[in-house]
Amino acid sequence: MVSMKRMAAVAAVSMIGLSACSGTDSGSPAVPGEAKGGDLLAKAPVAAAADILPGSTMEKIKQRGELIVGGSLDAPLLSQQNPTTGEVEGFDADMGKALAKYIIGEPKVKIVNSASETREALLSNGTVDVVFQTYTITPERAEQVAFAGPYYSSGLTLAVRKGTSGIAKPEDLNGKTVIAGANTPAIPAIKKLAPQAKIVTFGSDPECMQALKQERGDAYVQDETLLIANAQKDPSIQVVGQPFTTDPYGIGLKHGDDQFKKFVNDWLKKTQAAGLWQQTWKNSIGTVVQGEAPAPPQIGSVPGS
Amino acid sequence: MSAILDHLPEFWQGLIVTLQLTAASFAGAAVMGLVITAMRVSPVGVLRGIGTAYVETFQNLPLLVLLVLAVFGLPEIGIKAGLLETAIVVIALYEAAYIAEALRSGVNAVSAGQGEAARALGLTFSQSLRHVILPQALRTVIQPLGNVFIALTMNTSLAAAVGVVDLTAAANRVNLMEAQPIPIFVGAGLAYALIAACAGFVTGRLERRLVMVR
């Protein structure tokens, strides 16, 4: 007979999985510390009226009174919905709000929960104005969409169950089963560095974590920031080694709208110069990564940006 | 277009997995559905109750919920199977409810006199079911069963959400590199449509051959 306790465990776990699917994590907020987005946004700049050119995308957004952002609701530290307040918090989310304030004068955003496989389509058909979603700039993608930035540079690293030996670098993954988030740059990166690895993918970060703990794979490849946040919450896993890729995140824009791209890049420069970029980093990613905010990447420094 | 042509091996591999999922889970669902139907029309009240409960349970739960529950929940109580195998079993159990309902409608379409005649000949319940009722019932539900098969084919794409690299997952992976969702997903969609069209063709042929004129 299955004990009640076990049944409860199944129910609880399935709830984790389900909430991960629906994109609203009902667990404890993964972002330690309290959100300080409020007073930061008060300091965020607003574009001069002359910058909002007539007939431009920015004018359309200003008239609408709302910036429509393609983003996530379940990415800890980057863009995650706080279950108690309903606010979306994190680095990407705050950057989106700051851009909305720059255009409209108020940080009014509507986040469209865009999946990685639909981002290009959502941008090209005008469903969203911008995408803030750990959107790595690649030359292939740059043929479909335009990228402002890069506004952040990240890297992939490895997490394993505590006590796992023999996995210290990506090459060690050959012949092993590796868990990766569906539609993340981890998949091509693993294929390149460890061609003999078997890749299993799950839709969201909580599902990947669960799969790692249930031994469906030997390692989990994901963005370093996310993995550090996970490892802090869950002592049964550990992060190994240093990031082995450089993923420059760009702000996805509609292809060919050079006017808007320049506008967004100008905003990015102002935000960085005013130290707001650094403060946004400290409020989100900086709560788990030690040390001072890194230097923001050079705008336009990556092929495709 | 080159986005698809450059990645034909990945698509092919995904298509094979989708076909495996479809064939294996349909076979499982057919067997299970037959058992459930037999229970639902049996003279034993308890069996009828179990059959009804089964159909009501599985028809009222989304397949994705069941898949996530099986893949992430069962290992917590010590039951861990491969992802493909888990998906096959879950899809089979789920679709069995729909097959059972299709079969039951077929059984209801067989006139009561057939059952009475079978009993008058001295056949037991299982004998009359096997030799008299089900052969007639099956002939009337070929088209509904074909529809269940097509729905099952489409439902296999949900397995991509729990780590099975089927056609949908393969399309997702290719799109991640090529960033051309429209041609890639249209291509994958056409492959699904082709499977459905084949199923429709086969059921149409079967129905014309086996249909009973009353």
Contacts between the chains, C-beta under 8 A, distances in Angstrom:
chain1	res1	chain2	res2	distance
A	2	B	77	6.4
A	6	B	76	7.2
A	6	B	77	4.7
A	9	B	76	4.8
A	9	B	77	7.0
A	10	B	69	7.2
A	10	B	73	4.1
A	10	B	74	7.3
A	10	B	76	5.6
A	10	B	77	5.9
A	11	B	73	7.7
A	13	B	72	5.4
A	13	B	73	5.0
A	13	B	76	5.1
A	14	B	65	7.6
A	14	B	68	6.2
A	14	B	69	4.4
A	14	B	72	6.5
A	14	B	73	4.5
A	16	B	72	7.3
A	17	B	68	4.1
A	17	B	69	7.4
A	17	B	71	7.7
A	17	B	72	4.4
A	17	B	73	7.4
A	18	B	65	6.5
A	18	B	68	6.0
A	21	B	64	6.8
A	21	B	68	6.5
A	21	B	161	7.3
A	116	B	172	7.9
A	116	B	176	6.5
A	117	B	172	5.3
A	117	B	175	5.2
A	117	B	176	7.5
A	117	B	181	5.8
A	117	B	185	7.6
A	118	B	181	6.3
A	120	B	179	5.3
A	120	B	180	7.3
A	120	B	181	5.6
A	121	B	181	4.9
A	121	B	182	6.5
A	138	B	179	7.3
A	140	B	177	6.4
A	140	B	178	5.8
A	140	B	179	5.1
A	141	B	179	4.1
A	143	B	179	7.3
A	144	B	179	4.9
A	144	B	180	6.6
A	145	B	179	7.6
A	182	B	160	7.6
A	182	B	161	8.0
A	182	B	169	7.1
A	182	B	172	6.0
A	182	B	173	8.0
A	183	B	172	5.5
A	183	B	173	7.6
A	183	B	175	7.6
A	183	B	176	5.0
A	184	B	176	7.6
A	185	B	176	7.6
A	187	B	173	5.9
A	187	B	176	6.3
A	188	B	176	7.1
A	188	B	177	5.8
A	200	B	83	6.9
A	200	B	163	4.7
A	201	B	163	5.8
A	201	B	165	7.5
A	201	B	169	6.8
A	201	B	173	7.7
A	202	B	161	7.7
A	202	B	162	6.8
A	202	B	163	5.3
A	203	B	161	5.1
A	207	B	68	7.9
A	207	B	72	6.9
A	207	B	162	8.0
A	210	B	72	5.1
A	211	B	72	7.5
A	211	B	163	7.1
A	214	B	72	7.1
A	214	B	75	4.2
A	214	B	76	7.7
A	214	B	80	6.8
A	215	B	75	8.0
A	215	B	80	7.7
A	216	B	75	7.9
A	216	B	80	7.9
A	216	B	83	7.4
A	216	B	163	7.4
